[in-house]
Amino acid sequence: MLYSYLASEQQGRATQPRGALLKASLYSHQIIDTNQLYTENASLKHKLAVLASENRSLRETISLLKGNIRVLVRIRPPTAAEVAKRVAVHWTTDDTVVCDVGDGRRRAVRLDGVFGPTSSQSDVYEGHIRELVHAVLDGYNSSVFAYGPTGSGKTYTVFGSPGSDVHTGLHERILRDLFCMKDSIKGQDMLLSMSMVEVYNESIHDLLAPGKPVVKVLSGHHHREWKGGVVLEGLSKLPLATLEESLKILDAALATRRTSTTNLNIHSSRSHCIVTVRASQQCPYTAVARHGKFNLIDLAGSENVGRSGAKGNTLKEAQLINKSLSTLGDVFNALLAEQRDKGVNHRPPVHIPYRNSKLTLMLKDSLGGNARALMIAHVSPSVTNVAQTLSTLKFASRTRRVELGPASRNMSS
């Protein structure tokens, strides 16, 4: 009997580890299955990211072939007061921005790229601008527009703010890259020059020579410099020797640009500012010269004159700014109508109203073909600015459909 008891106890102890082992084995398989799911999920996410990147690349290639104006949107970081009220603008993917329009409704707009409030100056430049700078050295014309309502961050994007390199604007990054490329080119002479103007109250002023008379625009073929675009008579074109010298010239010119204080922006730009950098280089072996230029355009902000509290001269400035931006919209609408009617018989040619504003007349080179163009639409995330944000996104979406045609290189021998 004692023997039977001891045998049963021994059998129980022998079977107990097998049960524990079975549980451990099942638990181990569960861990393996979970790890496998994590691995598969990570792999699928990677494949999705690769496909999204390839999709964007294909869209950009199609856009390049058609010569579409590429359009980005940048969302300004919210202030503490705006966060307290509510943030109304969000971004869901790299190319889609969503705006709360009230009553629980949302409107999504798809563009060529979206930069959220945490995006850096470097993100914007490296992601889309640098390739346009490189194109200038190949003899292409490139233009970048900063568009949006007052106080949305356009001037910060274009000209940055003092402090660390994190806040360096597009202007310095473009010049820095051009000088780096100039230094790296062997056996070719490369010349850089710069001009800078502001369009203020429908007059063009040379910011590199503030004492000079108002600049006149010539667009007729009778002018000796005319090459199908516009010519600014007497405009200063300063040769650029070093990056440091170039930045000093530009900063001095910026200090003379007109600004005012309004209810919406304490440093509101009252003019459109256009910086043009030209690059010319000649190959000593072929005697072929390439001529490219880069237009960096900080448009004055569209303004609700009622909300801004503009009066007197500031009111006149706001009205003329809004008029010129409205004309820019008319030009885009006409360009869309022109491409829609292309190839349709018995349709009269579409009139493009470049001459209705000094701004659009100056931008004719950038909008009338033979150029690569990119617009950065700037918006505020604030719920109080939803109407202006929706208007900006609508303008950006319409602009994105404009086809300028494939850009061509400027060559001479």
ZAVO-902129 format. One line per field, with one value per residue (C-alpha): y, x, z; residue in three letters. Coordinates in Angstrom, 2 decimals, decimal comma, padded with zeros to 5 digits. Example, Ala and Ser with C-alpha at 12.3 -4.5 7.8 and 13.67 -1.06 7.14 Angstrom:
<recs>
v: -004,50 | -001,06
u: 012,30 | 013,67
w: 007,80 | 007,14
residuo: ALA | SER
</recs>
This chain:
<recs>
v: 000,00 | 002,31 | 001,38 | 002,28 | 005,68 | 006,47 | 005,38 | 007,64 | 010,61 | 010,04 | 009,84 | 013,12 | 014,88 | 013,48 | 014,72 | 018,21 | 019,50 | 018,28 | 020,44 | 023,44 | 022,74 | 022,63 | 026,02 | 027,48 | 026,12 | 027,68 | 031,01 | 030,87 | 030,30 | 033,27 | 035,47 | 034,23 | 034,92 | 038,44 | 039,22 | 037,93 | 040,19 | 043,19 | 042,33 | 041,91 | 045,16 | 047,05 | 045,53 | 046,55 | 050,08 | 050,29 | 049,04 | 051,57 | 054,38 | 053,25 | 053,12 | 056,57 | 057,93 | 056,34 | 057,73 | 061,25 | 060,87 | 059,83 | 062,75 | 065,13 | 063,68 | 064,14 | 067,65 | 068,44 | 067,18 | 069,21 | 072,17 | 072,45 | 075,02 | 072,87 | 073,99 | 073,37 | 074,52 | 075,51 | 075,74 | 078,37 | 077,22 | 078,29 | 080,89 | 080,09 | 082,14 | 080,22 | 076,87 | 078,01 | 078,80 | 075,86 | 074,77 | 074,31 | 073,16 | 069,69 | 067,59 | 063,87 | 062,89 | 064,46 | 065,94 | 066,51 | 069,30 | 069,25 | 072,30 | 072,32 | 074,45 | 074,33 | 072,19 | 069,14 | 069,40 | 069,15 | 069,97 | 068,16 | 069,65 | 067,70 | 069,54 | 068,63 | 068,77 | 069,84 | 071,25 | 071,23 | 073,63 | 071,65 | 071,71 | 073,53 | 075,96 | 073,18 | 070,77 | 073,19 | 073,97 | 070,46 | 068,93 | 071,11 | 074,25 | 072,96 | 071,11 | 074,38 | 076,09 | 073,36 | 073,83 | 077,46 | 076,28 | 074,16 | 077,28 | 077,15 | 079,91 | 079,02 | 080,94 | 080,41 | 082,36 | 082,78 | 083,37 | 083,75 | 086,14 | 088,64 | 087,13 | 083,59 | 083,35 | 084,13 | 086,55 | 084,17 | 081,40 | 083,64 | 085,79 | 083,96 | 085,66 | 086,46 | 083,92 | 080,36 | 078,61 | 076,92 | 080,19 | 080,94 | 081,90 | 080,57 | 083,62 | 082,73 | 079,00 | 079,69 | 082,02 | 079,62 | 076,75 | 078,84 | 079,92 | 076,34 | 075,14 | 078,02 | 077,00 | 073,34 | 073,94 | 073,33 | 074,85 | 077,09 | 080,73 | 081,40 | 084,88 | 085,67 | 088,88 | 090,07 | 092,55 | 093,31 | 095,28 | 095,95 | 096,60 | 099,24 | 100,97 | 099,84 | 101,34 | 099,41 | 100,49 | 099,38 | 098,27 | 098,10 | 101,80 | 103,40 | 106,94 | 106,15 | 107,05 | 104,54 | 101,67 | 101,51 | 098,26 | 097,70 | 094,69 | 095,57 | 093,84 | 097,20 | 097,08 | 095,68 | 093,41 | 091,99 | 088,19 | 087,55 | 088,71 | 092,02 | 094,43 | 096,77 | 099,88 | 101,06 | 098,23 | 097,64 | 094,29 | 093,99 | 091,38 | 089,01 | 088,15 | 086,37 | 085,01 | 087,39 | 090,45 | 089,26 | 088,85 | 092,33 | 093,83 | 091,94 | 092,78 | 096,48 | 096,38 | 094,59 | 097,34 | 099,81 | 097,66 | 099,22 | 097,73 | 098,90 | 097,77 | 096,50 | 094,67 | 091,41 | 091,83 | 094,19 | 093,90 | 093,75 | 093,98 | 096,63 | 095,59 | 092,58 | 091,86 | 090,09 | 088,97 | 087,79 | 085,99 | 085,39 | 082,75 | 082,70 | 080,23 | 079,39 | 076,14 | 076,89 | 073,74 | 074,24 | 078,03 | 077,37 | 079,62 | 078,86 | 081,60 | 080,85 | 082,94 | 082,37 | 084,56 | 084,49 | 086,28 | 087,34 | 088,45 | 090,92 | 089,33 | 089,46 | 091,46 | 091,82 | 095,60 | 095,45 | 093,13 | 094,76 | 098,21 | 099,81 | 103,53 | 106,32 | 105,37 | 101,88 | 101,32 | 102,42 | 100,03 | 097,14 | 097,87 | 097,92 | 094,76 | 092,95 | 094,26 | 092,98 | 089,57 | 089,43 | 090,13 | 087,28 | 085,03 | 086,35 | 085,48 | 081,91 | 081,59 | 082,82 | 080,39 | 077,55 | 078,67 | 078,84 | 075,25 | 074,07 | 075,63 | 074,38 | 072,45 | 073,53 | 075,04 | 078,38 | 079,57 | 083,10 | 083,30 | 083,79 | 087,16 | 086,83 | 090,06 | 090,48 | 094,24 | 094,76 | 094,92 | 095,76 | 092,56 | 090,24 | 092,14 | 091,56 | 087,88 | 087,28 | 085,54 | 083,19 | 082,43 | 082,54 | 079,38 | 078,73 | 078,52 | 076,16 | 077,57 | 076,61 | 078,28 | 077,93 | 078,77 | 079,86 | 079,45 | 080,15 | 077,20 | 079,45 | 078,83 | 082,60 | 082,59 | 079,69 | 081,87 | 083,16 | 079,65 | 078,16 | 080,99 | 080,40 | 076,63 | 077,18 | 079,53 | 077,03 | 074,14 | 076,13 | 077,29 | 073,68 | 072,90 | 075,54 | 074,02 | 076,27 | 073,70 | 072,06 | 074,51 | 075,18 | 076,03 | 079,42 | 078,73 | 080,90 | 080,47
u: 000,00 | 002,83 | 004,40 | 001,20 | 001,03 | 004,65 | 004,12 | 001,10 | 002,95 | 005,86 | 003,49 | 001,83 | 005,17 | 006,13 | 002,96 | 003,03 | 006,06 | 004,52 | 001,43 | 003,57 | 005,69 | 002,57 | 001,44 | 004,90 | 004,90 | 001,51 | 002,63 | 005,82 | 003,81 | 001,59 | 004,68 | 006,01 | 002,62 | 002,48 | 006,04 | 005,25 | 002,20 | 004,29 | 006,88 | 004,25 | 002,56 | 005,86 | 006,59 | 003,16 | 003,62 | 006,99 | 005,52 | 002,68 | 005,19 | 007,23 | 004,10 | 003,02 | 006,49 | 006,44 | 002,94 | 004,09 | 007,13 | 004,95 | 002,58 | 005,54 | 006,90 | 003,53 | 003,32 | 006,81 | 005,95 | 002,75 | 004,45 | 001,90 | 002,39 | 003,23 | 001,43 | 002,33 | 000,56 | 002,29 | 000,33 | 001,60 | 002,17 | -000,77 | -000,33 | -001,32 | -004,50 | -005,40 | -004,87 | -007,13 | -009,94 | -009,54 | -007,32 | -009,32 | -006,69 | -005,16 | -003,15 | -003,80 | -001,09 | 001,88 | -000,43 | -003,82 | -004,96 | -008,29 | -010,18 | -013,05 | -015,77 | -018,26 | -021,24 | -018,99 | -018,22 | -014,73 | -013,27 | -010,22 | -007,93 | -005,22 | -002,10 | 001,49 | 002,72 | 001,66 | 003,93 | 002,42 | 003,07 | 006,12 | 007,80 | 011,12 | 012,55 | 014,94 | 012,03 | 010,46 | 013,73 | 015,15 | 011,81 | 010,91 | 013,01 | 016,56 | 015,80 | 014,52 | 017,79 | 019,76 | 017,59 | 018,74 | 022,30 | 020,99 | 019,56 | 015,98 | 013,90 | 012,37 | 009,88 | 008,64 | 005,61 | 004,62 | 000,85 | -001,71 | -003,56 | -001,72 | -000,13 | 000,07 | 003,89 | 004,84 | 007,67 | 009,08 | 009,29 | 010,92 | 013,25 | 013,33 | 014,10 | 017,37 | 018,81 | 019,89 | 020,20 | 016,87 | 015,12 | 017,15 | 014,81 | 014,65 | 016,58 | 019,77 | 019,47 | 019,13 | 022,15 | 024,20 | 023,51 | 024,28 | 027,65 | 028,46 | 027,69 | 029,68 | 032,71 | 032,35 | 032,19 | 035,53 | 036,56 | 033,49 | 033,06 | 029,83 | 028,44 | 025,74 | 023,74 | 020,74 | 017,89 | 015,18 | 011,97 | 008,76 | 005,38 | 003,79 | 000,49 | 000,81 | 004,30 | 007,56 | 010,45 | 014,07 | 015,06 | 018,74 | 018,70 | 016,01 | 016,76 | 016,06 | 012,80 | 009,98 | 010,96 | 009,16 | 007,98 | 008,64 | 007,10 | 007,29 | 009,58 | 011,13 | 013,34 | 016,81 | 016,70 | 013,26 | 013,14 | 009,42 | 008,95 | 009,08 | 011,96 | 012,30 | 013,99 | 016,90 | 016,58 | 019,74 | 021,43 | 024,25 | 026,99 | 027,42 | 030,97 | 030,52 | 027,67 | 028,41 | 028,35 | 025,14 | 023,35 | 024,43 | 023,04 | 019,78 | 019,32 | 019,93 | 017,33 | 014,79 | 015,14 | 013,64 | 010,59 | 007,31 | 005,53 | 002,71 | 000,94 | -002,63 | -005,01 | -004,01 | -000,23 | 002,16 | 004,69 | 002,37 | 004,16 | 002,45 | 004,09 | 004,88 | 008,61 | 010,45 | 014,09 | 015,65 | 018,99 | 020,51 | 023,15 | 025,17 | 027,91 | 029,84 | 031,56 | 035,08 | 035,07 | 031,77 | 031,34 | 027,71 | 026,36 | 023,46 | 021,37 | 018,95 | 017,18 | 015,39 | 012,46 | 011,63 | 008,34 | 006,91 | 003,38 | 001,68 | -001,10 | -004,71 | -006,55 | -010,04 | -010,05 | -012,87 | -010,97 | -007,58 | -008,79 | -006,98 | -007,61 | -006,27 | -003,16 | -003,10 | -006,63 | -005,55 | -002,58 | -004,85 | -007,31 | -004,56 | -002,97 | -006,32 | -006,87 | -003,50 | -004,05 | -007,50 | -005,88 | -003,45 | -006,49 | -007,96 | -004,71 | -004,83 | -008,50 | -007,65 | -004,70 | -007,06 | -009,57 | -006,78 | -005,65 | -009,29 | -009,91 | -006,64 | -007,35 | -011,00 | -011,90 | -013,66 | -012,85 | -011,40 | -008,06 | -008,33 | -007,12 | -004,69 | -005,02 | -001,36 | -001,54 | -004,33 | -001,76 | 001,93 | 002,36 | 000,98 | 002,79 | 006,08 | 005,25 | 004,46 | 007,83 | 007,01 | 003,41 | 003,47 | 005,53 | 009,27 | 009,53 | 009,14 | 006,82 | 005,93 | 003,51 | 003,59 | 000,13 | 000,28 | -002,64 | -003,37 | -004,64 | -006,98 | -010,72 | -011,26 | -009,50 | -011,42 | -012,95 | -009,52 | -008,06 | -010,78 | -010,35 | -006,58 | -006,98 | -009,50 | -007,08 | -004,24 | -006,30 | -007,25 | -003,68 | -002,47 | -004,47 | -002,66 | -000,36 | 002,45 | 003,89 | 007,33 | 010,03 | 012,79 | 016,43 | 017,96 | 021,05 | 023,27 | 026,51
w: 000,00 | 000,86 | -002,40 | -004,30 | -002,55 | -003,35 | -006,95 | -007,35 | -005,83 | -008,15 | -011,11 | -010,08 | -009,84 | -013,23 | -014,92 | -013,32 | -015,25 | -018,50 | -017,84 | -017,00 | -020,05 | -022,21 | -020,86 | -021,42 | -024,95 | -025,72 | -024,22 | -026,30 | -029,48 | -028,60 | -028,21 | -031,56 | -033,23 | -031,70 | -032,77 | -036,24 | -036,43 | -035,33 | -037,98 | -040,70 | -039,65 | -039,79 | -043,19 | -044,54 | -043,18 | -044,91 | -048,19 | -047,89 | -047,29 | -050,32 | -052,51 | -051,27 | -052,08 | -055,54 | -056,10 | -055,17 | -057,42 | -060,37 | -059,76 | -059,64 | -062,90 | -064,61 | -063,15 | -064,45 | -067,94 | -068,01 | -066,39 | -063,58 | -060,87 | -057,85 | -054,71 | -051,06 | -047,92 | -044,70 | -041,45 | -039,03 | -035,43 | -033,23 | -030,51 | -026,92 | -027,37 | -030,55 | -028,82 | -025,97 | -028,42 | -030,82 | -033,68 | -036,89 | -039,42 | -039,44 | -041,83 | -042,33 | -044,83 | -046,60 | -049,23 | -047,58 | -045,27 | -043,42 | -042,21 | -039,70 | -041,28 | -038,40 | -037,35 | -037,24 | -040,95 | -042,42 | -045,81 | -047,15 | -049,81 | -051,58 | -052,73 | -053,63 | -050,04 | -046,56 | -043,86 | -040,40 | -037,49 | -036,35 | -039,77 | -040,04 | -042,57 | -043,59 | -044,22 | -046,69 | -048,48 | -048,71 | -049,66 | -052,64 | -053,18 | -053,57 | -056,82 | -058,31 | -057,34 | -059,10 | -062,19 | -062,41 | -063,07 | -065,94 | -067,57 | -066,32 | -064,76 | -061,38 | -059,26 | -055,72 | -054,43 | -050,77 | -050,72 | -047,93 | -045,62 | -043,47 | -040,38 | -041,78 | -041,84 | -045,46 | -044,69 | -042,08 | -044,67 | -047,28 | -045,14 | -041,80 | -038,51 | -036,71 | -034,34 | -035,03 | -038,39 | -037,64 | -038,55 | -041,70 | -044,55 | -048,09 | -049,38 | -047,50 | -048,20 | -051,94 | -052,01 | -049,89 | -052,30 | -055,36 | -053,97 | -052,94 | -056,46 | -057,95 | -055,89 | -056,88 | -060,65 | -062,29 | -065,59 | -065,92 | -065,04 | -063,21 | -062,63 | -060,07 | -059,87 | -057,91 | -058,22 | -055,69 | -056,08 | -054,20 | -055,76 | -053,56 | -054,38 | -058,02 | -058,39 | -058,73 | -056,50 | -056,72 | -053,21 | -054,15 | -055,09 | -052,89 | -054,11 | -057,76 | -059,50 | -059,85 | -062,15 | -065,49 | -067,04 | -070,74 | -072,47 | -076,16 | -078,65 | -079,57 | -076,48 | -077,13 | -074,05 | -074,79 | -075,03 | -074,87 | -071,29 | -069,48 | -068,97 | -065,99 | -067,29 | -065,16 | -062,62 | -060,56 | -061,10 | -058,59 | -059,16 | -056,22 | -055,14 | -051,80 | -049,70 | -046,83 | -049,11 | -050,78 | -047,44 | -046,30 | -049,52 | -049,15 | -045,46 | -046,17 | -048,94 | -046,72 | -044,11 | -046,61 | -047,42 | -046,32 | -043,29 | -041,00 | -037,86 | -038,13 | -035,79 | -037,49 | -037,77 | -035,97 | -038,84 | -041,84 | -045,20 | -047,32 | -050,58 | -052,72 | -052,68 | -055,52 | -055,22 | -058,49 | -058,62 | -062,05 | -062,80 | -066,03 | -066,85 | -069,98 | -070,81 | -072,17 | -074,32 | -076,16 | -075,86 | -074,88 | -072,14 | -069,84 | -068,25 | -065,43 | -062,83 | -059,57 | -058,51 | -054,80 | -054,24 | -050,89 | -051,72 | -049,42 | -047,40 | -048,47 | -045,85 | -044,43 | -044,07 | -041,53 | -039,17 | -039,74 | -038,66 | -041,61 | -042,06 | -044,23 | -046,17 | -044,62 | -045,95 | -049,44 | -049,25 | -048,24 | -051,05 | -053,69 | -052,26 | -052,45 | -055,99 | -057,22 | -055,58 | -057,15 | -060,53 | -059,87 | -059,40 | -062,66 | -064,46 | -063,12 | -064,17 | -067,66 | -067,92 | -066,93 | -069,56 | -072,15 | -071,48 | -071,46 | -074,89 | -076,38 | -079,56 | -079,68 | -083,05 | -083,51 | -079,99 | -079,75 | -077,97 | -074,22 | -072,96 | -070,04 | -067,98 | -067,05 | -067,58 | -065,04 | -062,25 | -061,96 | -059,95 | -062,62 | -065,38 | -063,55 | -063,02 | -066,68 | -067,14 | -064,28 | -065,25 | -069,04 | -069,60 | -069,90 | -066,11 | -063,20 | -060,57 | -057,01 | -054,65 | -050,86 | -049,54 | -045,89 | -043,49 | -039,84 | -037,73 | -035,74 | -035,69 | -036,01 | -039,42 | -041,00 | -043,73 | -044,84 | -044,62 | -046,83 | -049,34 | -049,43 | -049,88 | -052,66 | -054,42 | -053,95 | -055,32 | -058,40 | -058,96 | -058,85 | -062,00 | -064,10 | -066,72 | -067,91 | -070,32 | -070,02 | -069,01 | -071,54 | -070,96 | -071,75 | -073,87 | -076,02 | -077,93
residuo: MET | LEU | TYR | SER | TYR | LEU | ALA | SER | GLU | GLN | GLN | GLY | ARG | ALA | THR | GLN | PRO | ARG | GLY | ALA | LEU | LEU | LYS | ALA | SER | LEU | TYR | SER | HIS | GLN | ILE | ILE | ASP | THR | ASN | GLN | LEU | TYR | THR | GLU | ASN | ALA | SER | LEU | LYS | HIS | LYS | LEU | ALA | VAL | LEU | ALA | SER | GLU | ASN | ARG | SER | LEU | ARG | GLU | THR | ILE | SER | LEU | LEU | LYS | GLY | ASN | ILE | ARG | VAL | LEU | VAL | ARG | ILE | ARG | PRO | PRO | THR | ALA | ALA | GLU | VAL | ALA | LYS | ARG | VAL | ALA | VAL | HIS | TRP | THR | THR | ASP | ASP | THR | VAL | VAL | CYS | ASP | VAL | GLY | ASP | GLY | ARG | ARG | ARG | ALA | VAL | ARG | LEU | ASP | GLY | VAL | PHE | GLY | PRO | THR | SER | SER | GLN | SER | ASP | VAL | TYR | GLU | GLY | HIS | ILE | ARG | GLU | LEU | VAL | HIS | ALA | VAL | LEU | ASP | GLY | TYR | ASN | SER | SER | VAL | PHE | ALA | TYR | GLY | PRO | THR | GLY | SER | GLY | LYS | THR | TYR | THR | VAL | PHE | GLY | SER | PRO | GLY | SER | ASP | VAL | HIS | THR | GLY | LEU | HIS | GLU | ARG | ILE | LEU | ARG | ASP | LEU | PHE | CYS | MET | LYS | ASP | SER | ILE | LYS | GLY | GLN | ASP | MET | LEU | LEU | SER | MET | SER | MET | VAL | GLU | VAL | TYR | ASN | GLU | SER | ILE | HIS | ASP | LEU | LEU | ALA | PRO | GLY | LYS | PRO | VAL | VAL | LYS | VAL | LEU | SER | GLY | HIS | HIS | HIS | ARG | GLU | TRP | LYS | GLY | GLY | VAL | VAL | LEU | GLU | GLY | LEU | SER | LYS | LEU | PRO | LEU | ALA | THR | LEU | GLU | GLU | SER | LEU | LYS | ILE | LEU | ASP | ALA | ALA | LEU | ALA | THR | ARG | ARG | THR | SER | THR | THR | ASN | LEU | ASN | ILE | HIS | SER | SER | ARG | SER | HIS | CYS | ILE | VAL | THR | VAL | ARG | ALA | SER | GLN | GLN | CYS | PRO | TYR | THR | ALA | VAL | ALA | ARG | HIS | GLY | LYS | PHE | ASN | LEU | ILE | ASP | LEU | ALA | GLY | SER | GLU | ASN | VAL | GLY | ARG | SER | GLY | ALA | LYS | GLY | ASN | THR | LEU | LYS | GLU | ALA | GLN | LEU | ILE | ASN | LYS | SER | LEU | SER | THR | LEU | GLY | ASP | VAL | PHE | ASN | ALA | LEU | LEU | ALA | GLU | GLN | ARG | ASP | LYS | GLY | VAL | ASN | HIS | ARG | PRO | PRO | VAL | HIS | ILE | PRO | TYR | ARG | ASN | SER | LYS | LEU | THR | LEU | MET | LEU | LYS | ASP | SER | LEU | GLY | GLY | ASN | ALA | ARG | ALA | LEU | MET | ILE | ALA | HIS | VAL | SER | PRO | SER | VAL | THR | ASN | VAL | ALA | GLN | THR | LEU | SER | THR | LEU | LYS | PHE | ALA | SER | ARG | THR | ARG | ARG | VAL | GLU | LEU | GLY | PRO | ALA | SER | ARG | ASN | MET | SER | SER
</recs>
